[in-house]
Amino acid sequence: PSWRSGRGTSSGGSHCTDIHVHTGPTLAEGHNEDWGGGVSALWYLSAYSSANTSFPELNCAGLAYPGALVGWAVAWNKHGLYHTQNGLIPCRTYPTGLAQVFVQRRALCRATDSVSYVRALTVPGWATGAALNFVDIRSSELLNIEILGSNSSVLRVQKNYSHMNLIKHPNRSNLPA
């Protein structure tokens, strides 16, 4: 297969897990971060804020890892949009591809709704892959987006759903790597 399951903490026992609840008027999304050990003590919350409208990536907030940018983990913006990421570990990476943290940050921080988010997130040419768990609080919309290189799949979550660090959408387990 083109994918191997994501790696957990240094003890090898866990993955990021997302639980989506969407039943009638109830909408919830829960996420756990799987990095333990020395890294979890160094997480921090960061908010970007700028009046410079030509660079809207400076208007969002989220959890950041040491040496990483907002947008790679749990993040949100002023339009009621929120996302989390489950890393997908492809057997092959594309060295000249786009860095996922920049694509993810740009998609979330510039988006005003799910359409603009998905359009920005699913640009072709990613270097690796990810599964993004997206919530639009205003429209009560939950999405799960799986991406590898130039291949992407969007699932509109209409009921309870869970996702971890592996490909889950139907007919996607053998994506070309």
N, C-alpha and C positions, 0 to 999 in steps of 0.2 A: 504493500500500500504506500501511498504518497505521504502519509502522515504517521507520526508516532504520537502517543499520548504525551501530554505535557508533563514536565517534571514537577514534583512537589517541593517541600522544604528539604533541608539538608538531611533530615531523617528519612526522606523518601516516602512519607505517608499521606500527603494531602495535596489537593489542587484547589485553585479558586473554584468556588461554587456559586452559582447564581440561581435564585429561586424567584420565579415570576408568579404573581397571583393576580388573576384577572377574572373575576366572577361578578357579573352585574356591575354595580357601581364601585365595587372594591378593586383598587389598583395598588399593587405593591411590588417592589423589587428589592431583594436582599442580596448582598454580596459579601463574601469573606475573602480577605487577602491571604495568600498561602505562603508568603515569605516569612519565615521565622528567623530564629537565631539572631545574629548580630544586626541584620538589616531592619527588622521590625522596630528596634529601638531608635532607629534613625529616620523613620517616616515623618513627614511634616505636612501640614496643610498650607497651601499657598493660594493667594488670590492675585490675579493680574487685573489692573484697572488703569485705563488710559482714555483720555479725551481725544486721542488721535484716531479718527474714524477710518483712516486709510490702513490701519493695522488692527483689525478687530480681534485678532488672536490674543490681544492683551485685555480681554474682557471676559474672563471665566476664572473658575477656581477649582481646586481639587486636592487630592492626596498625591504627594510626590515622593518618590524614592530618591536616595542620594544619587546625584548625577543624572537624574531623569527630569523630564518636563511634565507639567500639568497636562493631562490628556491621555497619558499612558495607563493610568489606573482610574480610580473613581474620580469623576469630574462633573461639573455642572456649569450652567450659564444663567444669565439674568432672564432668559425667556422661558424658564421652567423646564429646560432640557437637561437630562442627566444620562451619563453612561458609565459602564464598567467594562473591563476587558478581561477575557480569558485568553491567555496566550496559547497559540497553537504552534507546535514545533514541527515544521515541515522537514522531510528528509533532504530536501534541496532548497537552498536559498538562492536569491537572485542578486548578486553583488552590485549590480548597477541599478537596482530597484529603489523605490521610495522607502524611506525610513518610516515605519508605522507610527511612531510617536508624533511626527510632524503632520502626517495625514490625519490622525485621530484628533490632535489638538485643533488643527485648522477646521475640520468638520464640525466639531462640537462648539468651539468658541465663536464661529461665524454663523452657525445655524440659527434660524428662527422657528423652524418646525421640522417635522420628520422628513419631508420631501427634500429640503435643502441639506439636511444632515446626510441622508442616504446618498444623494447625488455627489456630495463632496467626499464621502467616505469610500465609495465604491469606484474611485478612479482606478484605471488599470495601471499595473506596473509596480505593485508592492514588492519589497525585497523578501518579505516573509509572510506570515499570516496571523490572523487573530479572529476571535469571536467577540463582537461588541454587543452588549446588552443595553438597549436604549429605552428611555422613558420620556414621554412628553406629558407632563403633568396637566397642562391646559386641555389637551384633547383626549386624555386618558388612553394614550397609545403606548403599547409595549412592542418592541422589535428585537429580534436577535439576528445579527448579520454575521455570516461567516465569510472570511476572505483568505485567499491564497494567491499571491502574484496578481494576475489579471482576472481571476475567477472570483465571483462573489454570489452569495445567495441571501435573500432577505426573507425572514419568516415573521409574519405579523402574529403576535401571540394573542390568541382569543380566549385562552383558558389557562389554567395552571400549567407551568412549564419549568424545567430546570436545565441548566447548562454547566458543563465543566470544561476543562482544557482539552477537548477533542471534538472532531467533526461529528455533528449530530443530524444535520438536515438530511432528508431522504435523498438518495441518489448522488451523494457527494463523497462517499468514503474512498473512491478511487480517482480523485482529481489528478490531472497530470501535474507532475512536479517538475 
